[in-house]
Amino acid sequence: MLANRIALLKQEEQKAWKKIEETKKKANDIIHVRHRNAETANFKNALQMQREHEERELQMRNQQQRLNQKEAIRNQQMTQAEKNYREAERLKAERAQHEEMIKI
């Protein structure tokens, strides 16, 4: 009877060790999953930050392009205005010269 009791206790001890091992395995699995989730979250955050940085750079380049275009248009308009002014002055001088020739 004592031998049966010892055998039964050994079986229970084996079951307890088996449960302890299963619990350790589950704990390790949980730790692994948490670590993997943390890495995934870090990767996503880094990717989001990179996208935001690239978007800000693109916005800055676009803004600079718009400013450059406005400046080019303004310069072109000023050049055209100067050209028109010179042409008007030339025509005035030519008209004045013609009038002077008519008076003579």
Backbone torsions as a table, in degrees:
resi	resn	phi	psi	omega
1	MET	NA	-39.5	177.3
2	LEU	-65.2	-37.1	178.3
3	ALA	-64.4	-39.9	177.8
4	ASN	-64.1	-41.5	179.7
5	ARG	-64.5	-41.9	178.1
6	ILE	-63.6	-41.9	179.2
7	ALA	-63.8	-41.5	179.2
8	LEU	-64.4	-42.9	178.2
9	LEU	-63.7	-39.2	177.4
10	LYS	-63.9	-39.6	178.1
11	GLN	-63.8	-43.0	179.2
12	GLU	-65.6	-38.0	177.4
13	GLU	-63.3	-42.5	178.1
14	GLN	-62.2	-41.4	178.1
15	LYS	-63.3	-42.0	179.7
16	ALA	-62.8	-44.9	178.3
17	TRP	-63.0	-37.7	179.3
18	LYS	-64.5	-43.4	178.4
19	LYS	-65.1	-39.3	177.5
20	ILE	-60.8	-44.3	179.1
21	GLU	-64.2	-41.3	178.3
22	GLU	-63.9	-40.6	178.7
23	THR	-64.2	-42.7	177.0
24	LYS	-61.5	-42.4	179.6
25	LYS	-63.1	-44.3	178.4
26	LYS	-62.9	-40.8	178.9
27	ALA	-62.8	-43.2	177.6
28	ASN	-63.9	-39.4	177.5
29	ASP	-62.9	-43.7	179.6
30	ILE	-62.9	-44.2	178.2
31	ILE	-60.8	-42.2	179.2
32	HIS	-62.9	-44.8	-179.4
33	VAL	-63.7	-44.0	178.6
34	ARG	-61.7	-41.3	178.8
35	HIS	-63.8	-44.6	179.1
36	ARG	-63.3	-41.6	178.5
37	ASN	-64.0	-39.5	178.3
38	ALA	-64.4	-42.3	178.0
39	GLU	-62.7	-42.1	179.1
40	THR	-62.9	-44.6	178.9
41	ALA	-62.3	-42.3	178.4
42	ASN	-63.0	-41.4	178.7
43	PHE	-63.0	-44.9	179.8
44	LYS	-63.3	-41.5	178.4
45	ASN	-63.2	-43.6	179.3
46	ALA	-63.4	-41.5	179.5
47	LEU	-64.5	-42.4	178.6
48	GLN	-63.5	-42.6	178.8
49	MET	-63.7	-40.2	178.7
50	GLN	-64.0	-43.3	178.5
51	ARG	-62.2	-43.5	179.2
52	GLU	-63.1	-40.3	178.2
53	HIS	-63.0	-45.8	179.6
54	GLU	-63.5	-38.3	179.7
55	GLU	-66.3	-41.9	177.4
56	ARG	-62.5	-41.8	178.0
57	GLU	-62.7	-41.6	178.8
58	LEU	-63.7	-42.4	178.1
59	GLN	-62.3	-41.0	179.1
60	MET	-65.2	-42.3	178.5
61	ARG	-63.3	-42.2	179.5
62	ASN	-64.1	-41.7	178.4
63	GLN	-62.9	-42.9	179.0
64	GLN	-64.3	-39.2	177.9
65	GLN	-62.3	-43.8	179.2
66	ARG	-62.1	-42.3	178.6
67	LEU	-63.2	-41.8	178.7
68	ASN	-63.3	-40.9	178.7
69	GLN	-64.4	-43.0	178.8
70	LYS	-62.7	-41.1	179.1
71	GLU	-64.3	-42.3	179.2
72	ALA	-64.0	-41.3	178.7
73	ILE	-64.7	-43.6	179.3
74	ARG	-61.7	-43.2	178.6
75	ASN	-63.3	-41.9	179.9
76	GLN	-63.7	-41.6	179.2
77	GLN	-65.4	-40.2	178.9
78	MET	-65.6	-41.1	178.7
79	THR	-62.4	-43.5	179.6
80	GLN	-65.4	-39.8	179.1
81	ALA	-64.2	-42.4	177.3
82	GLU	-62.0	-42.9	179.7
83	LYS	-61.8	-44.7	179.1
84	ASN	-63.3	-40.3	179.6
85	TYR	-63.7	-46.0	179.0
86	ARG	-61.9	-40.6	179.2
87	GLU	-64.2	-41.8	178.6
88	ALA	-63.5	-42.5	178.7
89	GLU	-64.0	-40.3	178.1
90	ARG	-62.6	-43.7	179.0
91	LEU	-64.6	-38.8	177.7
92	LYS	-62.7	-44.8	-179.7
93	ALA	-64.5	-41.0	179.6
94	GLU	-64.3	-42.6	179.4
95	ARG	-64.1	-42.8	179.1
96	ALA	-62.5	-39.2	179.1
97	GLN	-65.0	-42.1	179.3
98	HIS	-64.6	-42.1	179.4
99	GLU	-64.2	-37.7	178.5
100	GLU	-65.4	-39.2	179.6
101	MET	-68.8	-33.7	179.5
102	ILE	-68.2	-38.8	-179.2
103	LYS	-65.4	-27.9	-176.8
104	ILE	-76.7	NA	NA
